[in-house]
Amino acid sequence: MLNKIAFLLLVLALPFAGLSQTATPEAILKVSGEVKTPLSLTKDDLAKMKRTGAILKDRDGKEVPYTGVALQDVLEMAGVTLGRELRGENLVKYVLVKCADGYEVLFSLAEIDKGFTDRVIILADESMGKPLPVAKGPFRIIVPGEKVPARSSFQVVEIVIAFAKD
């Protein structure tokens, strides 16, 4: 009787045996809008870039380390107006970060440019040496030093550069 039950369970489980091995679609982060070169970046693309870290306090006040790339480096790769060109009319350009759940946050370019600030906002893909969990990743913006982590958004899917004058 026990053998029949084991056989039945095996037969029922066979159709599901390959599910864990099926490829999940690779996460893509788009960079679009007022850019010279629109981008579609993967985790592998980020892994090839200069890595940096940042600490973010969670809701319990615990400091959590994150690793990724400086958001400025991503914007430079897309040809966004930064550095010496970020003056005059270009100071009204902004960065809109869009997340999978519809959440959006906004930054001025000056908040990201190292010529204006010492703070480094990062696009993280790891925490404590491991990929971000599905609920928080695969890409997350980390804004160190803010009293409320509302702009440290997760499940980032697109970064749009735009003019406030439009």
Summary of the structure (lengths in Angstrom):
residues: 166
radius of gyration: 20.5
end to end distance: 74.0
largest distance: 81.9
contacts: 455
relative contact order: 0.20
helix: 27%
strand: 33%
